[in-house]
Amino acid sequence: MLGHGAVEVAEARLAPWAAWVNCRIPLLARYDM
């Protein structure tokens, strides 16, 4: 099992990627539509 610290590190690493994706979801939605 992952420790609580490992989860926090994973979230810290994914935060910038999640923000990048969230910024581009509207653009992707436009092309998909």
PyMOL commands that place a pseudoatom at each C-alpha (Angstrom):
pseudoatom trace, name=CA, resn=MET, resi=1, chain=A, elem=C, hetatm=0, pos=[0.000, 0.000, 0.000]
pseudoatom trace, name=CA, resn=LEU, resi=2, chain=A, elem=C, hetatm=0, pos=[1.150, 3.534, -0.684]
pseudoatom trace, name=CA, resn=GLY, resi=3, chain=A, elem=C, hetatm=0, pos=[1.870, 5.735, 2.306]
pseudoatom trace, name=CA, resn=HIS, resi=4, chain=A, elem=C, hetatm=0, pos=[0.087, 9.025, 2.822]
pseudoatom trace, name=CA, resn=GLY, resi=5, chain=A, elem=C, hetatm=0, pos=[3.290, 10.835, 1.914]
pseudoatom trace, name=CA, resn=ALA, resi=6, chain=A, elem=C, hetatm=0, pos=[3.492, 8.986, -1.396]
pseudoatom trace, name=CA, resn=VAL, resi=7, chain=A, elem=C, hetatm=0, pos=[-0.063, 10.038, -2.227]
pseudoatom trace, name=CA, resn=GLU, resi=8, chain=A, elem=C, hetatm=0, pos=[0.764, 13.674, -1.524]
pseudoatom trace, name=CA, resn=VAL, resi=9, chain=A, elem=C, hetatm=0, pos=[3.842, 13.472, -3.765]
pseudoatom trace, name=CA, resn=ALA, resi=10, chain=A, elem=C, hetatm=0, pos=[1.788, 11.915, -6.554]
pseudoatom trace, name=CA, resn=GLU, resi=11, chain=A, elem=C, hetatm=0, pos=[-0.836, 14.663, -6.266]
pseudoatom trace, name=CA, resn=ALA, resi=12, chain=A, elem=C, hetatm=0, pos=[1.864, 17.346, -6.299]
pseudoatom trace, name=CA, resn=ARG, resi=13, chain=A, elem=C, hetatm=0, pos=[3.293, 15.853, -9.498]
pseudoatom trace, name=CA, resn=LEU, resi=14, chain=A, elem=C, hetatm=0, pos=[-0.117, 15.538, -11.158]
pseudoatom trace, name=CA, resn=ALA, resi=15, chain=A, elem=C, hetatm=0, pos=[-1.360, 19.015, -10.191]
pseudoatom trace, name=CA, resn=PRO, resi=16, chain=A, elem=C, hetatm=0, pos=[0.439, 20.876, -13.036]
pseudoatom trace, name=CA, resn=TRP, resi=17, chain=A, elem=C, hetatm=0, pos=[-0.662, 18.251, -15.576]
pseudoatom trace, name=CA, resn=ALA, resi=18, chain=A, elem=C, hetatm=0, pos=[-4.257, 18.437, -14.332]
pseudoatom trace, name=CA, resn=ALA, resi=19, chain=A, elem=C, hetatm=0, pos=[-4.206, 22.242, -14.673]
pseudoatom trace, name=CA, resn=TRP, resi=20, chain=A, elem=C, hetatm=0, pos=[-2.771, 21.916, -18.205]
pseudoatom trace, name=CA, resn=VAL, resi=21, chain=A, elem=C, hetatm=0, pos=[-5.510, 19.476, -19.172]
pseudoatom trace, name=CA, resn=ASN, resi=22, chain=A, elem=C, hetatm=0, pos=[-8.256, 21.598, -17.601]
pseudoatom trace, name=CA, resn=CYS, resi=23, chain=A, elem=C, hetatm=0, pos=[-7.065, 24.621, -19.584]
pseudoatom trace, name=CA, resn=ARG, resi=24, chain=A, elem=C, hetatm=0, pos=[-7.341, 22.651, -22.831]
pseudoatom trace, name=CA, resn=ILE, resi=25, chain=A, elem=C, hetatm=0, pos=[-10.553, 20.684, -22.277]
pseudoatom trace, name=CA, resn=PRO, resi=26, chain=A, elem=C, hetatm=0, pos=[-12.688, 23.510, -23.789]
pseudoatom trace, name=CA, resn=LEU, resi=27, chain=A, elem=C, hetatm=0, pos=[-10.476, 23.539, -26.898]
pseudoatom trace, name=CA, resn=LEU, resi=28, chain=A, elem=C, hetatm=0, pos=[-10.693, 19.765, -27.234]
pseudoatom trace, name=CA, resn=ALA, resi=29, chain=A, elem=C, hetatm=0, pos=[-14.443, 19.900, -26.754]
pseudoatom trace, name=CA, resn=ARG, resi=30, chain=A, elem=C, hetatm=0, pos=[-14.732, 22.407, -29.607]
pseudoatom trace, name=CA, resn=TYR, resi=31, chain=A, elem=C, hetatm=0, pos=[-12.828, 20.119, -31.975]
pseudoatom trace, name=CA, resn=ASP, resi=32, chain=A, elem=C, hetatm=0, pos=[-14.736, 17.026, -30.845]
pseudoatom trace, name=CA, resn=MET, resi=33, chain=A, elem=C, hetatm=0, pos=[-18.042, 18.799, -31.454]
for i in range(1, 33): cmd.bond("trace and resi %d" % i, "trace and resi %d" % (i + 1))
show_as sticks, trace
zoom trace
